[in-house]
Amino acid sequence: MMNKKQAIIKYTLRLGDNALILAQRLIELVAHGPELEEEMANANFALDYLGQARMFYSYAGELEGNGRKEDDFAFMRGEREFCNFLLLEQPNGHFGDTIARSVMFEIFYLAQLEAIAACRDERLVEIAARAVKEIRYHLRHDSQWLVRLGDGTDESHAKIQASIDELWRFTGEMFAGDEVDDIIRDEFGGPDLDKIKTGWQSGMTRLLADATLQMPEDKWMDDGGRTGRHSEHFGPLIAEMQYMQRSYPGLDW
Amino acid sequence: MSKEDWPLYEVFIRAKSGLSHRHAGSVHAADDEMALDHARDVYTRRNEGISIWVVRSSDIVASDPEESSAFFEPARDKIYRHPTFYEIPEGAENI
């Protein structure tokens, strides 16, 4: 049985992992944007996520009290110790794949952050209240793109529909709570995943309808991210991300 | 889609309450909402503003440089239009 402290450390690390891994994926796109303005938007978003990851990791380190700092969590842990959603480590693919991945996550993440901002842990409340504003804008931007692509040309419509269909199997994991989520909900007044799931489904239904896209049926759902069982794309991602710290331990700017 | 397909928008930013919007630059965008997002992402990253206007560059009606002599030169020698011929009453610090 996990105690409250173990649960909140684990929960905070998961939040950090989600933010860091999506940040890393978006950073891969820096200097590859389709347009100068989109390039800037993407880089801004990547930095927003990176900033959130830093805050979550710093807090997790303080809670843990063993002297681990943000860099230790980001750069010195192995693949099995990361607990991000599989959705976020999926490759960027084409622009539509990137947008679909972001929208699916951000509808969830915004609701999660809003619930955390009303929980009983002061520090998480502070971090979430700040992150909510950033994610609200990301979602505005990315949803507009989903609609633009879905309701655009035949080619863009077909491509973004394929992106949604392909990534759908990773969305179940976001709502499959475990002991950690239960403790955060019951002991800290944190997010209720059943409620978030209902909200996510209705938000997704509305958005896909606006974009003239079909909502896929829930079939088999992939999972494993939260317990450190990642997809084949994860190893190369952290190899690149951790290269400098692994080669030159303790390197600082 | 090539860049030429996206029209140009002019971006105006208001830095803080009480000031007026000032021209900040321009962005390419496929539609009005995208222009607003692009303006936000390109021109307000360093806390430059609290309000943004965007307008299609082609919708701006501009004076013709060819006509500048007729437009602007007649005002040059009308010094009586400047409020510089009044005596400031004693005790009034700002007028």
Interface residues (C-beta under 8 A of the other chain):
Chain A: E35 L36 E37 E38 M40 A41 N44 Y137 R140 H141 Q144 R148
Chain B: K3 W6 V27 H28 A29 A30 D31 E33 M34 D37 H38 R40 D41 V42 R45
